[in-house]
């Protein structure tokens, strides 16, 4: 969650063939690029236009997500509150968190990449593949179901 809170406007690259966001403060202090395309690119572009319409700075050092109280980077606590409030409105069970969204993303990416652990490892910024393998273990029942469909 700290990765999201620390983003600056200059960390978002939307004009590339494959868009990306630069995570400057990942776990262990490592930098990495996280890639994305399609609808997320469109939503990020709309978000920047909306920020501009509100009169918020898009300067390279400006926070990407701004606290309305301080006009500085939003805190992780504030992000968590917004997530919880939004989840409640969407009638999502209260035990889910922003980290749950990261976990869901990892599982979907793992499935979409045909179980490419290295790709998921890179996107999530894991230094060890064993950390990424946790997501594969969680999805093992889905793999078993898919394999059972293959064999009659």
N, C-alpha and C positions, 0 to 999 in steps of 0.2 A: 504494500500500500504506500510505503514511503517513496517507491519509484514513481508513482503517479503524482503524489503531492509535490515532488521536487522538480517536475518538468517545467522547462522554459519554452517560450514561443519558438525559439530557434532550434529546439529539439525535435520539432515536427517537420518532416520532409514529405510534402505532398506532390511535388512536381516531377518526381522520378517515375520510371516505368512501374516499379514496385515501391509503394510508399513505405516509410519507416519512421520510427520514433527512436531517438537516442536516449537510452537510459544511462544517466550519468552516475547515479548512486544506487547501483544494484547491490545485492547481498555480497558482502566481502569487499565492497568498494570498487567492484569491477564495472567498466562501461560495456555496453553492448547495444547493437541495433536490433529492434524488434520490427519485423516486416508485416505489412498488411496490404490488402487491395480492396477493390469493390465497394460495397456499401459503407464500410468503415471510413474509407478515404473520403467519400461524399459527405458523411456526417462530420468528419473533422473539418472539412472545408466550410461547411455550414456553420459550425461552431465558431471558427475564426471570424467569419462575416458577422455573426451575432455579437461576438466580443467587440468588434470594431463599431458596430451600431450602438452599443452601450457606452462607447467612449473609452473602452479599456485599451491599454497599450498593447501593441503587437511587436514592440521592440524586442530585439534578440534576447535581452536579459529579463524581460517581463515574465512573470509567472504565467504558465498556460492555464492553470486553474486558480482563480483569485478568490481570496476571502473577501466577502462584502464588508466585513468589519474593519479589516486592516489594510486592504488593497495589496497584501503580500500573498505568498504561497498559502493555500489552504492547508490546514493541519490534517494529519491522519485521523484524528478524532472527529473532526468536522466531516471528512469524507465518509467515515464509517456511519455517522448519524444520518447523512443524506442517503446512503445506501439502505440503511435500515428503514427509513421513512418511505423510500421509493418501493422497497420490497413489500412493506405493509400495504401500501396502496395497490400494488399488483397482486396482493393476496398470496405472497410467497411466505412460506413458513419462517418464523422468526429466528431460527437457529442458523440461517444462512448469513454469510458475511462476504465482504469483498474477496477474501481469500477463497471462498467457495466458488466465486465467479472465475477466479484464476484456475482452480481445479477443474471446473467444467470446461473451460477453454482448452486446457491441456488434454482432457479426455477426447474432446471433439477433434482437436488437431491430431492426436495420435491415431484416431480412427480414419480421418480424412487422408492422412499421409501413409496409409497402409502399414501402420505400426512402425514408422521410422523413428526410433528412439533418439537418434542423433539430431534429427531436425527439431524435435520437441525439446530436447535438451538445450539446443542453441537458442530457441525462441524464449524459453523460460529462464535462461541464464544459470542453469545448474552446472556446477563445476564437475560433478561426478554423475555418471550415467546411472548409478544405483539410485540416486534421488529420483530420477525420471522414471525408473522402472516401477516405482510405487504406483504410478498412474496405470501402467500396464497391468499390474496385479489387481487393481481395483476393477479393471475392465475385463478380467479373465472370464467371468460368466457370459459376457456378451460374445467373446471370442468362441467360447464353447458352443453357444447357441448357433453362431454363424457356421462353425465347422460341422455341426450336426445337420444343418440344412444342405451342406455339400454332399454328404454321404447318405444315401437312402436306405 
